[in-house]
Amino acid sequence: MMNVKIYLKQEEIKLGCGSTAKSTKVDNYFQAIEVDEEHVEIRLLDCFDQPVGKGSVIHKDELKDFSPCPDYFKTKKNSKEFLIEKHIHSGDRHMAQKEFFSAEHEYNRALSLDDNHLKANLGMGKALFARGKKDASKKIFSKLSSLDALYEKENKHIFNEVGIELRKRKMFEEAISNYLKAISIDPKDEVLYYNLGRAFYEEGKREEAIQHLKQALTLKSDFREASEFLSKIQPS
């Protein structure tokens, strides 16, 4: 039986040319098959996890430049969804390292497979904003807040984060609409009322803010952040 293993290698590529050329990092996955005690044959995997191109035989010592992926196939869904999640994961990692150009590249690769993917759009919006592309970022977030899939209950953690990101970008109308839709799906979530209250306050609507902060405290009386914010904005 063949001993097949999967390895990851992060490689740097150049996009563009001349003064506009930029480098970005991409994650490539390789199938490695043992040839003998000292050598393996590696082949690049395509987006459907099929080996492509001619294999290269390398010494096992050279695998130090690769990262083993023992659980590569265990957590897979379908190939397309797995590939999307792989690009999103790479994008998130680049964002954490403040490699915003590389992050944008990875999110764009995910969106090329599913233009309406929630997490890919969220990541792209954040990456564009971090790169100073504020108009493009706002366009992404406007699109995201209009996607019906965002407001399915299982995506609650995503639509809450989208609302926060909209508020940060002073897109108060979209943020408020986002939270109202979210509350219609999960009316018992005190955090949604708290964030809605903050959005109203930052838009200059103090009375509406107070109303929703009180609702958050009705649902959870020991909600410290809501209590402190209400004390700050409520007239004495």
SVG drawing of the C-alpha trace seen along z (x, -y; Angstrom):
<svg xmlns="http://www.w3.org/2000/svg" viewBox="-38 -64 56 66">
<polyline fill="none" stroke="black" stroke-width="0.4" points="0.0,0.0 1.3,-3.4 2.3,-5.7 0.6,-9.0 0.9,-12.2 -0.1,-15.8 2.3,-18.7 1.8,-22.5 4.4,-24.9 4.0,-28.6 5.5,-30.2 5.9,-33.9 4.7,-35.0 4.8,-38.4 1.7,-40.1 1.8,-42.9 4.9,-44.3 7.2,-47.3 6.6,-49.8 3.2,-48.3 4.5,-44.8 3.8,-43.4 4.7,-40.1 2.1,-37.9 2.3,-34.5 0.2,-31.6 -0.4,-28.2 0.3,-25.2 -0.5,-21.7 1.5,-18.7 0.9,-15.0 4.0,-13.1 4.5,-9.4 7.3,-7.4 9.7,-6.1 12.2,-4.5 13.6,-4.9 15.3,-8.2 13.1,-9.7 9.6,-10.8 7.8,-11.9 5.9,-15.2 3.1,-16.5 1.1,-19.7 -2.6,-19.3 -5.2,-21.2 -8.4,-22.8 -10.1,-19.4 -7.2,-17.7 -6.0,-15.9 -2.2,-15.7 -1.2,-17.7 1.9,-17.9 5.0,-15.7 6.1,-14.5 9.5,-15.5 11.6,-13.1 13.2,-14.8 15.2,-13.7 13.2,-13.4 15.4,-16.0 14.0,-18.6 10.6,-18.1 11.8,-20.4 10.7,-23.3 7.1,-21.9 4.5,-21.6 2.8,-18.2 -1.0,-18.2 -2.0,-14.9 -5.7,-15.9 -6.0,-17.3 -8.8,-15.0 -10.4,-14.3 -12.2,-17.6 -13.1,-18.1 -16.5,-19.0 -16.8,-19.1 -13.7,-20.1 -15.0,-23.5 -16.0,-24.5 -12.8,-23.1 -10.8,-25.2 -12.8,-28.3 -12.2,-27.8 -8.5,-27.2 -8.2,-30.6 -10.2,-32.3 -7.9,-30.7 -4.9,-31.9 -6.4,-35.4 -7.2,-35.5 -3.6,-34.5 -2.3,-37.3 -4.6,-39.8 -3.3,-38.8 0.2,-39.4 -0.8,-42.8 0.0,-41.4 -3.1,-43.1 -2.2,-42.8 -1.7,-39.0 -4.9,-38.8 -6.9,-40.6 -5.4,-38.2 -6.5,-35.1 -10.0,-36.4 -10.3,-37.3 -9.4,-33.7 -12.2,-32.5 -14.7,-34.9 -13.8,-33.7 -15.3,-30.3 -18.3,-31.8 -19.0,-35.5 -21.6,-35.5 -19.6,-33.6 -20.2,-35.4 -16.8,-34.9 -14.9,-35.6 -16.8,-38.9 -16.3,-39.9 -12.6,-39.2 -12.3,-41.1 -14.1,-44.1 -11.7,-44.2 -8.7,-43.8 -9.7,-46.5 -10.3,-48.9 -6.9,-48.1 -5.3,-48.9 -7.0,-52.3 -9.6,-51.3 -12.5,-52.7 -15.0,-53.1 -14.4,-49.5 -14.6,-48.3 -17.9,-50.0 -19.2,-48.6 -18.4,-45.1 -20.1,-45.7 -23.2,-47.1 -23.4,-44.0 -22.8,-41.7 -25.5,-43.3 -28.0,-42.7 -27.4,-38.9 -30.2,-36.9 -27.9,-34.1 -26.3,-36.4 -29.4,-36.4 -29.8,-32.7 -29.5,-31.8 -26.5,-29.6 -24.6,-32.6 -25.3,-34.8 -21.7,-35.2 -21.0,-36.5 -23.9,-39.0 -23.0,-40.4 -19.4,-40.9 -20.7,-42.5 -22.7,-44.9 -19.7,-45.9 -17.6,-46.4 -20.3,-48.6 -20.5,-50.7 -16.7,-51.1 -16.9,-52.4 -19.7,-54.9 -22.1,-53.0 -24.8,-53.5 -27.9,-53.1 -26.6,-49.7 -25.5,-48.7 -28.9,-49.5 -30.6,-47.6 -28.3,-44.7 -29.0,-44.5 -32.8,-44.9 -32.8,-41.9 -30.7,-39.9 -33.0,-40.7 -36.0,-39.5 -34.3,-36.1 -33.0,-36.0 -35.0,-38.4 -33.5,-37.0 -29.9,-38.0 -29.0,-40.8 -25.7,-41.5 -27.6,-42.4 -29.6,-45.0 -26.5,-46.3 -24.7,-46.7 -27.9,-48.2 -27.9,-50.8 -24.3,-51.7 -25.1,-52.1 -28.0,-54.4 -25.9,-56.5 -23.1,-56.9 -25.6,-58.0 -26.7,-60.7 -30.0,-59.1 -29.7,-58.9 -33.3,-58.1 -33.3,-55.1 -29.9,-54.0 -31.3,-54.2 -34.3,-52.2 -32.3,-49.3 -29.7,-49.3 -32.6,-48.9 -33.9,-46.0 -30.4,-44.4 -30.5,-44.7 -34.1,-43.4 -32.8,-40.2 -29.6,-40.1 -29.7,-42.3 -26.0,-41.7 -24.8,-42.8 -22.0,-45.1 -21.1,-46.7 -24.7,-47.6 -25.2,-49.0 -22.0,-51.1 -22.8,-52.5 -26.4,-53.3 -25.1,-55.1 -22.8,-57.1 -25.4,-58.3 -28.6,-58.5 -29.4,-61.9 -29.1,-62.0"/>
</svg>
